[in-house]
Amino acid sequence: MAFLELSGVSKSYGEGGRRSEVLRGVDLEMERGEVVAIVGYSGSGKTTLLSLVAGLLRPDAGSVRIAGATVTGPGPDRGVVFQNYSLLPWLTSYGNIELAVEQAFPSATREERRARVERHLQLVNLVHARDRRPSQLSGGMRQRVALARALAMDPKILLLDEPLGALDALTRATLQGELERIIREAGKTALLVTNDVDEALLLADRVVMMTSGPAATVGRIQEVPFPRPRRREDILAQADYFWLRDSILDFLEAPARG
């Protein structure tokens, strides 16, 4: 049995005759410890798919299961990182992470919670910024706080909805390498939504290509053969890197050309 299973998942929005089918018959499996990237153009249902796994939406048909249990709503077994950080502005970096830890581990001692918060601040290299509020942090630092907050809850799966999409190109490139390290060191299963094929090839074990919407579905799945740990300069030197990149782009661009 796969760790994450989506079976025949369909989802529409709207009412009556105005309903628009976003996803149709999506089948996808992930193994524990795997990192999978979902790529596709706008309207291909990537964020809807992630929201279904998060339990923020319910499928109209089909099922979503994690470790054999059907997803019926949000839960602490899924850590979600959004593009817009979603940090509480009146709390420090430490406080934002601590609040999540208190909710996930209500029976833990104060010392146990403190150790968990500090361990995850260290994981994302933000010990020096523990007492800063979000307004005092750069975009990249805010996203690292959001990532530490999600990981500190010890979720079974990490759900990343274009987590670096709001960053400038230089910061994004730096954080991609950091994200690869953080997920690898934390040993987490992760589902990543991204519009950046290079980001997908750096971070993922498999790249799932969605067909164009409406009624999008899984069109093709590409294994990523590069060993870990990964550095951008190393995978760019791989003989088949640009072939893989062009193959994914060709699939995504085929409907537009047709």
C-alpha positions in Angstrom: 0.0 0.0 0.0 1.3 3.4 -1.0 1.8 6.1 1.7 -0.4 8.6 -0.2 -3.1 7.4 -2.6 -5.4 9.5 -4.8 -7.9 7.3 -6.5 -10.2 8.6 -9.2 -10.3 12.1 -7.7 -12.5 14.7 -9.4 -13.3 18.2 -8.3 -15.6 21.0 -9.7 -16.4 24.5 -8.6 -19.6 26.5 -9.0 -23.3 25.7 -8.8 -25.9 24.1 -11.1 -25.2 24.5 -14.8 -22.3 26.8 -14.1 -20.1 24.2 -12.5 -16.6 24.0 -13.9 -14.6 20.7 -13.6 -11.1 21.4 -12.5 -9.8 17.9 -11.9 -11.1 14.6 -13.4 -10.1 11.1 -12.5 -6.7 11.8 -10.9 -4.8 8.7 -9.8 -1.5 9.2 -8.0 0.6 7.3 -5.4 3.5 8.4 -3.3 5.8 6.3 -1.1 6.9 7.4 2.4 10.0 9.6 2.2 9.5 10.5 -1.4 9.4 14.1 -2.8 7.0 14.6 -5.7 6.6 17.8 -7.7 3.4 18.8 -9.4 3.9 21.0 -12.5 1.5 22.4 -15.0 0.1 25.7 -16.4 -2.4 27.9 -14.5 -5.8 26.2 -14.5 -4.4 22.7 -14.4 -5.6 22.1 -10.8 -2.3 22.0 -9.0 -3.4 23.9 -6.0 -6.8 22.2 -5.9 -5.0 18.9 -5.8 -2.8 20.0 -2.9 -5.8 21.4 -1.1 -7.6 18.0 -1.4 -4.6 16.3 0.2 -4.5 18.9 2.9 -8.2 18.3 3.6 -9.1 21.9 2.9 -11.4 20.6 0.1 -13.4 17.4 -0.3 -13.4 15.6 -3.7 -16.6 15.3 -5.6 -15.6 11.8 -6.6 -12.8 9.4 -5.6 -10.8 9.3 -2.4 -7.6 10.6 -0.8 -5.8 8.3 1.7 -2.7 8.9 3.8 -1.2 5.8 5.5 -4.5 3.9 4.7 -6.8 6.5 6.4 -9.2 8.5 4.2 -8.7 12.3 4.4 -11.9 14.0 5.6 -10.5 17.3 6.7 -7.3 19.2 7.9 -5.1 17.5 10.4 -1.7 17.8 12.1 -0.4 14.9 10.1 -0.1 17.4 7.1 2.1 20.4 7.3 1.2 23.1 4.8 3.5 25.9 3.6 1.8 28.6 1.5 3.3 31.1 -0.9 2.3 34.1 1.2 4.0 32.8 4.5 0.8 33.1 6.6 2.8 34.2 9.7 1.2 36.0 12.7 2.7 39.5 12.5 2.6 40.2 16.2 4.7 37.1 17.1 8.4 36.6 16.7 10.0 33.8 14.6 10.2 31.8 17.8 6.6 32.6 18.8 5.1 31.6 15.4 6.8 28.2 15.6 6.0 27.8 19.3 2.3 28.4 18.8 2.2 25.5 16.2 4.1 23.2 18.6 1.7 24.0 21.4 -1.2 23.0 19.3 0.4 19.8 17.9 1.9 18.7 21.2 -0.4 19.9 24.0 0.8 17.3 26.5 4.5 18.1 26.0 6.4 19.8 28.8 7.5 23.4 28.4 11.1 22.2 28.1 10.2 19.7 25.4 8.4 22.4 23.4 11.3 24.8 23.8 13.7 22.1 22.5 11.5 21.4 19.5 11.2 25.1 18.5 15.0 25.7 18.9 15.9 22.5 16.9 13.8 23.7 14.0 15.1 27.2 14.1 18.5 25.7 13.8 17.4 23.4 10.9 16.4 26.5 8.9 19.4 28.6 10.0 17.4 31.2 11.8 18.6 31.0 15.4 20.0 34.6 15.0 16.5 35.8 14.0 14.5 34.1 16.7 13.3 37.3 18.3 12.4 39.2 15.1 8.8 39.7 14.0 7.9 39.0 10.3 8.1 42.7 9.4 11.8 42.6 10.4 12.5 39.6 8.2 13.3 39.3 4.5 10.9 37.3 2.3 13.3 34.3 2.3 13.6 34.4 6.0 9.8 34.5 6.4 9.4 31.5 4.3 12.0 29.6 6.3 10.0 30.4 9.5 6.9 29.1 7.8 8.8 25.9 6.8 10.2 25.5 10.3 6.7 26.0 11.8 5.3 23.2 9.5 8.2 20.8 10.2 8.1 21.4 14.0 4.6 19.8 14.1 6.2 16.6 12.8 3.7 16.0 10.0 3.5 12.8 8.1 3.7 14.7 4.9 4.8 18.2 4.0 2.6 20.1 1.4 4.3 23.0 -0.4 2.1 25.3 -2.5 4.6 27.3 -4.6 6.5 28.2 -1.4 9.2 30.2 -3.2 6.9 31.8 -5.8 6.8 35.2 -4.2 10.6 35.6 -3.9 12.9 37.4 -6.3 15.0 35.3 -8.6 18.2 35.4 -6.6 16.6 34.7 -3.3 14.5 31.9 -4.9 17.6 30.2 -6.3 19.3 30.3 -2.9 16.2 29.0 -1.0 15.8 26.2 -3.5 19.1 24.7 -2.4 18.2 25.3 1.3 14.8 23.6 0.8 16.5 20.6 -0.7 18.7 20.3 2.3 16.0 20.9 4.9 13.6 18.3 3.5 16.4 15.8 3.1 17.7 16.4 6.7 14.2 16.2 8.1 13.5 13.0 6.2 10.0 14.1 5.2 7.6 13.0 2.6 6.8 16.1 0.5 4.4 17.1 -2.2 5.4 20.3 -4.0 3.4 22.5 -6.3 5.6 24.6 -8.6 5.6 26.3 -11.9 9.4 26.1 -12.2 10.7 23.0 -14.0 14.2 23.6 -12.8 13.0 23.7 -9.2 11.1 20.5 -9.7 14.2 18.7 -11.0 16.3 20.0 -8.1 13.9 19.0 -5.4 11.8 16.1 -6.5 12.3 12.3 -6.9 9.4 12.3 -9.5 7.8 15.1 -11.5 4.0 14.8 -12.1 2.9 16.7 -15.2 -0.8 17.8 -15.2 -2.7 18.2 -18.5 -4.2 21.5 -19.3 -7.6 22.4 -17.7 -10.5 22.3 -17.5 -10.9 18.7 -16.3 -7.1 18.3 -15.8 -5.6 15.0 -14.8 -2.2 13.4 -14.5 -0.7 13.4 -18.0 2.8 11.9 -17.4 5.2 11.1 -14.6 8.9 11.6 -14.9 11.5 9.9 -12.6 14.4 12.2 -11.6 17.5 10.1 -11.5 20.0 12.5 -9.9 21.6 11.4 -6.6 21.2 13.3 -3.3 22.4 15.6 -1.9 21.8 17.8 -4.9 23.4 21.1 -5.8 22.3 23.1 -8.8 25.7 23.2 -10.3 26.1 19.4 -10.0 22.8 18.5 -11.7 23.4 21.0 -14.4 26.5 19.0 -15.2 24.5 15.8 -15.6 24.4 14.6 -19.2 20.7 14.1 -19.3 19.6 17.2 -17.3 18.7 19.4 -20.2 17.0 16.4 -22.0 14.8 15.8 -19.0 14.0 19.5 -18.7 13.1 19.9 -22.4 11.0 16.7 -22.3 8.9 18.1 -19.5 8.5 21.5 -21.1 7.6 19.8 -24.4 4.8 17.9 -22.7 3.5 21.0 -21.0 3.7 23.2 -24.1 2.1 20.6 -26.5 -1.5 21.8 -25.9 -0.6 25.4 -26.6 1.1 24.5 -29.8 -1.9 22.3 -30.8 
